[in-house]
Amino acid sequence: MAVGDRLSVHPDAGGGRGERRFGAVLIAPIERIAETGSTNADMLARLARGEHVGEGHWLVADRQTAGRGRLGRPWGDGQGNFMGSTVVQLTAGDPSPATLALVVAVALAKVVKAFAPGVPLQLKWPNDLLVDGAKCSGILLERGGNAVVIGIGVNLVSAPDLPDRKTFCFADGGAAIDRDRFADALVIALVDALRSWRQEGVESIVRAWLPLGHPVGTPLRVSEQGIDGTFDGLAPDGALRLRRADGAVMLIHAGDVELRRPVDKGE
């Protein structure tokens, strides 16, 4: 085992799909760099050059000069924040790659709640983490051949000023989170979430996502289509159920969703 490799021990390690397994899974080391334009762009470039990038390999940067989110939105860096990308190598029998956004959100929320248990975290379909309606983290999926590059940004110590939405950083919420410890925990959490996704299916991820997401009845807008409605849960395949004013339910499989107003779970 190379220096820096870690072992994730869980009951399903070491055996064929669907079997009860015991043992340990080798987790690749995190590749840390001081500065880059975008960790996602770097990973996609490696794949385009034909380089082998093993599943679970992470590239984490201290600074990003050209970070981005969905729809090409810029996303500031911030020394001490988490900015990293990893790769999922798609295999026969995997669920829809689009549902990886939910997989990552569940893993990320698990880690955030462990490091900042007092912060009221909420997931926004399909790929944002919010605190009191303000964005604290985002997830970006990009396809590269038969792989999906997953980029994650988390505002640990600072938050960018965005013209169209509020932002939040955990330091302002009283949570002092070390970037490297956070990265180590996220690597293991994602391994476990991917295992559930592959072996138990998308429905297991949906069950984990729903208690963390915006409550049923939350007013939403699907921005690209300009469609309004209220959140009516998720379909078994991870699609968003949008209930229109006339009571009809639409299934939204992809799109940029806005919360029309923050809704607390206690309302």
Helices and strands as residue ranges (DSSP letters): E 6-9, E 24-27, E 30-36, H 39-48, E 58-64, G 70-72, E 82-89, G 97-99, H 100-115, E 121-124, E 128-131, E 134-144, E 147-154, H 179-200, H 202-209, G 210-212, E 219-222, E 227-234, E 240-243, E 249-252, E 257-259
